[in-house]
Amino acid sequence: MPAVRHDCAMPAPCSPRMLPDMKIPLLARFAVVGGIAFALLLPIALIEGKIHERRLLADSVESQFAAETSGPQMVAGPFLALTCEETFVEERQVMRAGKAETVSERKTTVCPTAYFAPRTLRVAGQMPVETRHRGIYNIRLFRAALGVNGEIEWPRPTAPNGLNPRTWKRAYLVIAVRDPRGVRKVESKHGTLMRDSHGLDFESRFAIREDLGPYASREPASMLPFDYRIELIGTSRFEIAPVGDSTDIRLASDWPHPSFTGAWTPDSRDITRQGFLASWRMTHLATGGQPAWDAQAREGKLMDSARASGVALFDPINVYALSYRATQYAFLFVLFTFAAIALTELVAGVRLHPMQYLLTGLALAVFFLLLIALSEHIAFHLAYGSAAGACLGLIVFYLRHPLGAARRAATLGALLAALYAALFVILKSEDHALLLGSMMVFAVLAMAMVLTRKLDWAALSARMVSLRDPAAGAVGDVRQDASRTADFSAPDVVA
């Protein structure tokens, strides 16, 4: 019997059977936790879909409001529009006294209207912005008051066209507006505006028209001054086409978050909390001048934002954009949280069930759903704080018992609070999001490495084996006790 005890107590035959078991439990646990983290991608994806759905609904409400009032606005003009008449000779065969004769007859026909851009164009405008409400959704409406003035050179007669000469007939000043429903008031200091098109085939967007009379009423190469006062309303965006050979635009507004759009950025801008002041200066060298604008007017392409300058009413606190960006960090957020819980397990010597990881992860996912739901009713920072506080309190309360001590739960809560604060800073700093995110990942990795630098992973795996198989641990203890007994009794046997 003593010989049997000595053989079982020998460490060499027993250790090879324990080496595989020392690694599998720890790796398996990491795999289970990682699987739970990946499984949480499904509810996070569903929440992303809900955010997208709510954003589409908000856009449809804004589109409906624009359809009932006025949408994005753009002003192009004024242009001097000259109607044209072409004379041609029509020949036809007639029978006279049984003989065919050729008869020539001079006729006239309408030729395409020509559009002449201003030599100088000056636009100065004020566009105060007001917020309208449609249900729980906010809509930005601006009221632009514009002063448009400058000079247009009266064109010379048409160039000779062989047998079919062309002549200018009547002259008009026309201004194109993207959404004519938004025009509230127009005044001209030099003429009377037309109430209808008088049967003229102008583009429908030429909402503002002024009849200047026959072409022959003015001398070629003379300067035609114009001066308009225009009031119009619109939503989300306002643009002006720089149609002049020399164009100066100056816009001021009380909106503190402008996003300048179009082909030309402002030459100068002054943005404060009280609003912005921006100015542009362009020449025909940059815009293409008279030939380009004439072609666009004839083809009905004046309302092209790519050939305009303006401003969009950017909303820096777009709750849908911020919520969607938050979900982009959701998986990383879950991994950080699980890493904090795992570190607490390793350092404190406690063990959580995978179901507790799953419920904790679901609480993290619900945070993003609470965020979008609350931010539609209250300010985003208040919604973020309320959602984070609710989920943080729930997680700390839930993990207080399995962690075994209030201090451990409080430490975990402090780590989660730091993660929520870091995510909020990243969301508010869009330009530096990558830098801040990279620094956060490095800080978490560094903290994990520092806290576990003295951890004996082999001993931890062995302890997990004993926790997983208590019977095996008990047998090992009995064998060790038996070995100690044999060692102490050996001298007596020899004696």
C-alpha positions as CSV (number, residue, x, y, z in Angstrom):
1,M,0.0,0.0,0.0
2,P,2.7,2.5,0.8
3,A,4.2,1.8,-2.6
4,V,0.9,2.6,-4.3
5,R,0.8,5.9,-2.4
6,H,4.3,6.8,-3.4
7,D,3.5,6.1,-7.1
8,C,0.4,8.3,-7.0
9,A,2.2,11.0,-5.2
10,M,4.9,11.3,-7.8
11,P,4.4,14.5,-9.7
12,A,5.9,13.4,-13.0
13,P,3.1,11.0,-14.2
14,C,0.4,13.4,-13.0
15,S,1.6,16.7,-14.5
16,P,1.3,15.7,-18.2
17,R,-2.4,15.1,-17.8
18,M,-2.9,18.5,-16.2
19,L,-1.1,20.6,-18.8
20,P,-3.9,20.6,-21.5
21,D,-6.5,21.3,-18.9
22,M,-4.6,24.3,-17.6
23,K,-5.1,26.2,-20.9
24,I,-8.5,25.2,-22.1
25,P,-10.8,26.8,-19.5
26,L,-9.3,30.3,-19.8
27,L,-9.3,30.2,-23.6
28,A,-12.8,28.8,-23.6
29,R,-14.0,31.5,-21.3
30,F,-12.5,34.2,-23.5
31,A,-14.2,32.6,-26.5
32,V,-17.6,32.5,-24.8
33,V,-17.4,36.2,-23.8
34,G,-16.2,37.1,-27.3
35,G,-19.2,35.2,-28.7
36,I,-21.6,37.1,-26.5
37,A,-20.0,40.4,-27.7
38,F,-20.5,39.4,-31.3
39,A,-24.1,38.3,-30.6
40,L,-24.8,41.8,-29.3
41,L,-24.2,43.1,-32.8
42,L,-27.7,42.0,-33.7
43,P,-29.6,44.2,-31.3
44,I,-27.2,47.1,-32.1
45,A,-27.9,46.6,-35.8
46,L,-31.6,46.7,-35.1
47,I,-31.2,50.0,-33.2
48,E,-29.2,51.4,-36.1
49,G,-32.1,50.5,-38.3
50,K,-34.5,52.3,-36.0
51,I,-32.3,55.4,-36.0
52,H,-32.3,55.4,-39.8
53,E,-36.1,55.0,-39.9
54,R,-36.6,57.9,-37.6
55,R,-34.2,60.0,-39.7
56,L,-36.2,59.3,-42.8
57,L,-39.4,60.2,-41.0
58,A,-37.9,63.5,-40.0
59,D,-36.7,64.2,-43.6
60,S,-40.2,63.4,-44.9
61,V,-41.7,65.8,-42.4
62,E,-39.3,68.6,-43.6
63,S,-40.1,67.7,-47.2
64,Q,-43.8,67.9,-46.5
65,F,-43.3,71.3,-44.9
66,A,-41.3,72.5,-47.9
67,A,-44.0,71.3,-50.2
68,E,-46.6,73.4,-48.3
69,T,-44.4,76.5,-48.0
70,S,-41.2,76.7,-49.9
71,G,-38.1,74.6,-50.3
72,P,-34.4,75.4,-50.7
73,Q,-34.0,78.6,-52.6
74,M,-31.7,79.9,-55.4
75,V,-31.7,83.2,-57.3
76,A,-30.1,83.7,-60.7
77,G,-30.3,87.0,-62.5
78,P,-31.3,89.4,-63.6
79,F,-30.8,88.7,-67.3
80,L,-31.6,90.9,-70.3
81,A,-33.8,88.6,-72.4
82,L,-34.2,89.7,-76.1
83,T,-36.8,88.0,-78.2
84,C,-35.6,87.4,-81.8
85,E,-37.3,87.4,-85.2
86,E,-35.7,85.8,-88.3
87,T,-36.7,86.7,-91.9
88,F,-36.4,84.1,-94.6
89,V,-37.6,83.6,-98.2
90,E,-40.0,80.8,-99.0
91,E,-40.2,79.6,-102.5
92,R,-43.1,77.6,-103.9
93,Q,-44.4,76.4,-107.3
94,V,-47.7,77.8,-108.6
95,M,-49.5,77.1,-111.9
96,R,-50.3,80.1,-114.1
97,A,-51.9,79.7,-117.6
98,G,-50.9,76.1,-117.5
99,K,-47.3,76.9,-116.7
100,A,-45.4,76.3,-113.4
101,E,-43.9,79.4,-111.9
102,T,-41.7,79.8,-108.9
103,V,-43.0,82.4,-106.4
104,S,-40.8,83.8,-103.6
105,E,-42.3,85.1,-100.4
106,R,-40.6,86.8,-97.5
107,K,-41.7,85.4,-94.1
108,T,-40.7,85.8,-90.5
109,T,-40.4,83.3,-87.7
110,V,-39.4,83.4,-84.1
111,C,-35.9,82.4,-83.2
112,P,-34.5,81.5,-79.7
113,T,-34.5,84.1,-77.0
114,A,-31.0,85.4,-76.1
115,Y,-30.0,86.1,-72.5
116,F,-27.4,88.7,-71.6
117,A,-25.7,88.7,-68.2
118,P,-24.9,91.8,-66.2
119,R,-21.6,93.6,-66.5
120,T,-21.7,94.2,-62.7
121,L,-23.9,92.5,-60.1
122,R,-24.1,93.4,-56.5
123,V,-26.3,91.4,-54.0
124,A,-26.6,92.3,-50.4
125,G,-28.9,90.3,-48.2
126,Q,-30.1,89.6,-44.6
127,M,-31.6,86.2,-43.9
128,P,-32.9,85.8,-40.3
129,V,-33.7,82.2,-39.4
130,E,-36.7,81.0,-37.4
131,T,-37.5,77.5,-36.1
132,R,-40.9,76.0,-36.9
133,H,-42.3,72.9,-35.2
134,R,-44.1,70.1,-36.9
135,G,-44.9,67.6,-34.1
136,I,-41.7,66.7,-32.4
137,Y,-39.6,67.8,-35.3
138,N,-37.8,71.2,-35.8
139,I,-37.7,72.9,-39.2
140,R,-35.4,75.8,-40.1
141,L,-37.1,78.6,-42.1
142,F,-35.3,81.7,-43.4
143,R,-36.7,85.0,-44.6
144,A,-34.2,86.6,-47.0
145,A,-34.4,90.3,-47.8
146,L,-32.2,91.0,-50.8
147,G,-31.0,94.1,-52.6
148,V,-30.0,93.3,-56.2
149,N,-28.5,96.0,-58.3
150,G,-26.0,96.6,-61.1
151,E,-25.7,97.4,-64.8
152,I,-26.3,95.5,-68.1
153,E,-24.8,96.6,-71.4
154,W,-27.5,97.0,-74.1
155,P,-26.5,94.6,-76.9
156,R,-25.6,95.5,-80.4
157,P,-27.7,94.5,-83.3
158,T,-27.5,90.9,-84.4
159,A,-24.7,89.9,-86.8
160,P,-25.5,89.4,-90.4
161,N,-26.9,86.0,-91.1
162,G,-26.8,85.7,-94.9
163,L,-30.1,85.4,-96.6
164,N,-31.9,85.0,-93.2
165,P,-31.3,88.1,-91.2
166,R,-32.3,88.2,-87.5
167,T,-33.4,91.2,-85.5
168,W,-34.1,91.9,-81.8
169,K,-37.7,92.6,-81.0
170,R,-38.6,93.2,-77.4
171,A,-36.5,93.4,-74.3
172,Y,-37.2,92.0,-70.8
173,L,-35.4,91.8,-67.5
174,V,-35.9,88.3,-65.9
175,I,-34.8,86.7,-62.6
176,A,-35.0,83.0,-62.0
177,V,-36.1,81.7,-58.6
178,R,-35.9,78.0,-57.7
179,D,-39.2,77.9,-55.8
180,P,-41.3,80.9,-56.9
181,R,-43.9,80.1,-54.2
182,G,-41.4,81.5,-51.7
183,V,-41.4,85.0,-53.3
184,R,-43.2,87.3,-51.0
185,K,-42.4,90.8,-52.4
186,V,-40.5,92.3,-55.3
187,E,-39.9,96.0,-56.1
188,S,-38.1,97.5,-59.0
189,K,-36.8,101.1,-58.9
190,H,-36.6,101.5,-62.7
191,G,-39.7,99.9,-64.1
192,T,-43.0,98.0,-63.6
193,L,-43.0,94.3,-63.0
194,M,-45.1,92.1,-65.3
195,R,-48.0,90.2,-63.7
196,D,-48.0,87.4,-66.3
197,S,-45.8,86.2,-69.2
198,H,-47.9,87.8,-71.9
199,G,-47.7,84.6,-73.9
200,L,-43.9,84.6,-73.9
201,D,-42.2,81.2,-73.8
202,F,-40.0,82.0,-70.8
203,E,-38.7,79.3,-68.4
204,S,-41.3,78.8,-65.6
205,R,-38.7,79.6,-63.0
206,F,-38.3,83.2,-64.4
207,A,-40.8,84.3,-61.7
208,I,-39.7,88.0,-61.8
209,R,-40.1,89.8,-65.2
210,E,-40.0,93.4,-66.2
211,D,-40.9,94.6,-69.7
212,L,-38.4,97.1,-71.1
213,G,-40.2,97.7,-74.4
214,P,-38.8,97.4,-78.0
215,Y,-35.1,96.8,-78.5
216,A,-34.8,99.9,-80.6
217,S,-35.8,102.1,-77.7
218,R,-32.2,102.2,-76.4
219,E,-28.9,102.8,-77.9
220,P,-26.5,99.9,-78.4
221,A,-23.6,99.7,-75.9
222,S,-25.5,101.9,-73.4
223,M,-25.7,100.8,-69.8
224,L,-29.0,99.7,-68.4
225,P,-29.2,100.0,-64.6
226,F,-31.4,97.8,-62.4
227,D,-32.3,97.8,-58.8
228,Y,-34.5,95.3,-57.1
229,R,-35.8,94.6,-53.6
230,I,-36.7,91.0,-53.1
231,E,-38.2,89.2,-50.1
232,L,-38.5,85.4,-50.2
233,I,-38.7,82.5,-47.8
234,G,-37.2,79.0,-47.9
235,T,-35.9,76.1,-46.0
236,S,-32.5,74.5,-45.3
237,R,-30.4,76.3,-48.1
238,F,-30.0,79.6,-50.0
239,E,-27.8,80.1,-53.0
240,I,-27.1,82.9,-55.5
241,A,-25.7,82.4,-59.1
242,P,-22.8,84.8,-59.8
243,V,-24.0,85.7,-63.3
244,G,-22.3,89.1,-63.6
245,D,-19.0,89.7,-65.3
246,S,-18.1,91.1,-61.9
247,T,-20.2,89.8,-59.0
248,D,-20.1,90.9,-55.3
249,I,-22.3,89.0,-52.9
250,R,-22.7,89.8,-49.2
251,L,-24.9,87.8,-46.9
252,A,-25.6,88.2,-43.2
253,S,-27.7,86.0,-40.9
254,D,-28.4,85.3,-37.2
255,W,-27.7,81.6,-37.8
256,P,-24.5,80.7,-36.0
257,H,-23.7,77.4,-37.8
258,P,-23.4,78.1,-41.6
259,S,-22.2,75.5,-44.0
260,F,-21.0,77.3,-47.2
261,T,-22.0,75.5,-50.3
262,G,-21.5,75.8,-54.1
263,A,-18.6,76.2,-56.4
264,W,-17.0,79.2,-54.6
265,T,-16.3,79.6,-50.9
266,P,-16.5,83.0,-49.3
267,D,-13.6,85.4,-49.7
268,S,-14.2,86.5,-46.1
269,R,-16.4,85.2,-43.3
270,D,-17.1,86.2,-39.7
271,I,-18.9,83.5,-37.7
272,T,-19.9,84.2,-34.1
273,R,-22.6,82.9,-31.7
274,Q,-24.8,85.8,-32.9
275,G,-24.6,84.7,-36.6
276,F,-22.4,85.1,-39.6
277,L,-21.3,87.6,-42.2
278,A,-19.9,86.3,-45.5
279,S,-18.9,87.9,-48.8
280,W,-18.0,86.6,-52.2
281,R,-16.3,88.2,-55.2
282,M,-16.2,86.5,-58.6
283,T,-15.4,87.5,-62.2
284,H,-16.3,86.1,-65.6
285,L,-12.9,84.4,-65.7
286,A,-14.1,82.1,-63.0
287,T,-17.7,81.6,-64.0
288,G,-17.4,81.4,-67.8
289,G,-19.1,84.7,-68.4
290,Q,-21.8,85.6,-71.0
291,P,-21.5,82.5,-73.2
292,A,-21.9,80.1,-70.3
293,W,-24.8,81.8,-68.7
294,D,-26.6,82.3,-72.0
295,A,-26.3,78.5,-72.7
296,Q,-27.5,77.6,-69.3
297,A,-30.5,80.0,-69.5
298,R,-31.5,78.6,-72.9
299,E,-31.2,75.0,-71.8
300,G,-33.1,75.6,-68.5
301,K,-30.1,74.7,-66.3
302,L,-29.7,77.9,-64.3
303,M,-30.7,76.1,-61.0
304,D,-27.5,74.2,-60.9
305,S,-26.0,74.4,-57.4
306,A,-22.6,73.5,-58.8
307,R,-22.5,76.9,-60.4
308,A,-23.7,78.9,-57.4
309,S,-22.5,80.2,-54.1
310,G,-24.6,80.1,-50.9
311,V,-25.1,78.7,-47.4
312,A,-26.9,75.8,-45.9
313,L,-28.4,75.9,-42.4
314,F,-26.2,73.3,-40.8
315,D,-27.5,71.8,-37.5
316,P,-24.4,70.7,-35.4
317,I,-26.8,68.9,-33.0
318,N,-28.5,66.7,-35.4
319,V,-29.7,64.0,-33.0
320,Y,-30.0,61.4,-35.7
321,A,-26.5,61.9,-37.0
322,L,-25.1,62.0,-33.5
323,S,-27.0,58.9,-32.5
324,Y,-25.9,57.0,-35.6
325,R,-22.3,58.0,-35.0
326,A,-22.7,56.7,-31.4
327,T,-23.8,53.3,-32.6
328,Q,-20.6,53.1,-34.7
329,Y,-18.7,52.9,-31.5
330,A,-21.2,50.5,-29.8
331,F,-19.2,47.3,-30.4
332,L,-16.0,48.9,-29.2
333,F,-18.0,50.1,-26.2
334,V,-19.2,46.6,-25.4
335,L,-15.6,45.2,-25.7
336,F,-14.3,47.8,-23.3
337,T,-17.0,47.1,-20.8
338,F,-16.4,43.3,-21.0
339,A,-12.7,43.9,-20.6
340,A,-13.3,46.0,-17.5
341,I,-15.5,43.2,-16.0
342,A,-12.9,40.6,-16.9
343,L,-10.1,42.6,-15.3
344,T,-12.3,42.9,-12.2
345,E,-12.7,39.1,-12.2
346,L,-9.0,38.5,-12.5
347,V,-7.9,41.0,-9.9
348,A,-10.6,40.3,-7.4
349,G,-10.7,36.5,-7.9
350,V,-14.5,36.3,-8.6
351,R,-16.2,34.6,-11.5
352,L,-19.3,35.8,-13.5
353,H,-21.6,33.6,-15.5
354,P,-21.9,34.2,-19.2
355,M,-25.6,35.1,-18.7
356,Q,-24.5,38.0,-16.6
357,Y,-22.2,39.2,-19.4
358,L,-25.2,38.9,-21.8
359,L,-27.5,40.9,-19.6
360,T,-24.9,43.6,-19.1
361,G,-24.3,43.8,-22.8
362,L,-28.0,44.2,-23.5
363,A,-28.1,47.0,-21.0
364,L,-25.3,48.7,-23.0
365,A,-27.3,48.2,-26.2
366,V,-30.5,49.7,-24.7
367,F,-28.5,52.9,-24.0
368,F,-28.4,53.7,-27.7
369,L,-32.1,53.1,-28.0
370,L,-32.8,55.4,-25.0
371,L,-30.5,58.0,-26.5
372,I,-32.4,58.4,-29.8
373,A,-35.8,58.2,-28.0
374,L,-35.0,60.9,-25.5
375,S,-33.1,63.2,-27.8
376,E,-36.2,63.7,-30.0
377,H,-37.8,65.4,-27.0
378,I,-35.1,67.1,-25.0
379,A,-31.6,68.5,-25.7
380,F,-29.0,66.0,-26.8
381,H,-26.7,66.5,-23.9
382,L,-29.5,66.0,-21.5
383,A,-30.7,62.9,-23.3
384,Y,-27.2,61.5,-23.3
385,G,-26.7,62.1,-19.6
386,S,-30.1,60.6,-18.8
387,A,-29.6,57.5,-20.9
388,A,-26.0,57.0,-19.6
389,G,-27.0,57.5,-16.0
390,A,-29.9,55.0,-16.2
391,C,-27.9,52.3,-17.9
392,L,-24.8,52.9,-15.6
393,G,-27.0,52.7,-12.5
394,L,-28.6,49.5,-13.7
395,I,-25.3,47.8,-14.5
396,V,-23.7,48.7,-11.2
397,F,-26.7,47.6,-9.2
398,Y,-26.9,44.3,-11.1
399,L,-23.2,43.5,-10.8
400,R,-23.0,44.5,-7.1
401,H,-23.8,41.1,-5.8
402,P,-21.8,38.9,-8.2
403,L,-18.7,41.1,-7.7
404,G,-19.0,40.5,-4.0
405,A,-18.1,44.0,-2.7
406,A,-19.5,47.5,-3.1
407,R,-16.0,48.9,-3.7
408,R,-15.5,46.6,-6.8
409,A,-18.9,47.6,-8.2
410,A,-18.1,51.3,-7.6
411,T,-14.7,50.9,-9.4
412,L,-16.4,49.3,-12.4
413,G,-19.0,52.0,-12.4
414,A,-16.3,54.7,-12.4
415,L,-14.7,52.9,-15.4
416,L,-18.0,52.8,-17.3
417,A,-18.7,56.5,-16.5
418,A,-15.3,57.4,-18.0
419,L,-16.2,55.4,-21.1
420,Y,-19.5,57.2,-21.4
421,A,-17.7,60.6,-21.0
422,A,-15.1,59.7,-23.6
423,L,-17.8,58.7,-26.1
424,F,-19.6,62.0,-25.6
425,V,-16.4,63.9,-26.2
426,I,-15.8,61.9,-29.4
427,L,-19.3,62.6,-30.6
428,K,-19.0,66.4,-30.0
429,S,-15.5,66.5,-31.6
430,E,-16.2,65.2,-35.1
431,D,-12.9,66.5,-36.6
432,H,-10.8,64.8,-33.9
433,A,-12.9,61.7,-33.5
434,L,-10.2,59.3,-34.9
435,L,-7.5,60.9,-32.7
436,L,-9.5,60.7,-29.5
437,G,-10.8,57.2,-30.3
438,S,-7.2,55.9,-30.9
439,M,-6.0,57.5,-27.7
440,M,-8.9,55.9,-25.8
441,V,-8.1,52.4,-27.2
442,F,-4.4,52.9,-26.3
443,A,-5.3,54.0,-22.8
444,V,-7.6,51.0,-22.2
445,L,-4.9,48.6,-23.5
446,A,-2.2,50.2,-21.4
447,M,-4.4,49.9,-18.3
448,A,-5.1,46.2,-18.9
449,M,-1.4,45.5,-19.4
450,V,-0.4,47.4,-16.2
451,L,-3.1,45.7,-14.0
452,T,-2.2,42.2,-15.3
453,R,1.6,42.6,-15.5
454,K,2.2,40.5,-12.4
455,L,-0.6,38.0,-13.0
456,D,0.4,34.3,-13.2
457,W,-1.8,33.2,-16.1
458,A,-0.7,29.5,-15.6
459,A,-1.8,29.6,-11.9
460,L,-5.0,31.3,-12.9
461,S,-5.8,28.5,-15.4
462,A,-5.0,25.9,-12.8
463,R,-7.4,27.6,-10.4
464,M,-10.1,27.7,-13.0
465,V,-9.6,23.9,-13.6
466,S,-10.1,23.3,-9.9
467,L,-13.2,25.5,-9.8
468,R,-14.6,23.7,-12.9
469,D,-13.9,20.2,-11.5
470,P,-14.0,20.2,-7.6
471,A,-13.9,16.4,-7.5
472,A,-10.6,16.4,-9.3
473,G,-9.3,19.0,-6.9
474,A,-10.4,16.9,-3.9
475,V,-8.6,13.8,-5.3
476,G,-5.5,15.8,-5.8
477,D,-5.6,17.0,-2.2
478,V,-6.1,13.5,-0.9
479,R,-3.1,12.3,-3.0
480,Q,-1.0,15.2,-1.7
481,D,-2.0,14.4,1.9
482,A,-1.2,10.7,1.4
483,S,2.2,11.6,0.0
484,R,3.0,13.8,3.0
485,T,2.0,10.9,5.3
486,A,4.2,8.5,3.5
487,D,7.1,10.8,3.6
488,F,6.8,11.3,7.4
489,S,6.4,7.6,8.1
490,A,9.3,6.5,5.9
491,P,12.0,6.8,8.6
492,D,10.0,4.7,11.0
493,V,9.8,1.9,8.4
494,V,13.6,2.0,7.9
495,A,14.2,1.9,11.5
